[in-house]
């Protein structure tokens, strides 16, 4: 396990070094490795493939401009890059919450970043897409503070401490918002008849 971590740190540092030196292939490898994860996170906050794609591009522009700030001694490339992505996406989310727009979310099903399930029948794939869409609709109905904490904990799988550091709120508040958000999401999904429990 430690050897795998060391190799990924070396590979991340090497990719960054090569990208900073102008190696387009290294930069493409970085983008390819992280674009789906960043897009999926952005989509969870925006509910719009177009907005998520724009945010994904903004994240990579910010990352490219910040490559000289990456220090492999402070953590691996994935952690550094995703921290930048989360900060930008949450800032955008807060800005949109303060300045709401009247745009409807498009379906994410046909987006190029969307991962297709391998080996599923067409019927099962349609059911999975419908369920994912319904859950996203439920997440969209959560209040902003609860939604942010639920996405960061349950979808991005951040630790409580990482959420505390990111949002700069007390740990008790984070735990309370996650708990309330999960309860509220369950109620919403029951009302939508997505779950029957």
Helices and strands as residue ranges (DSSP letters): H 2-20, H 24-46, H 49-66, G 67-69, G 72-74, H 77-98, H 122-140, H 144-150, I 151-155, H 160-167, H 171-191
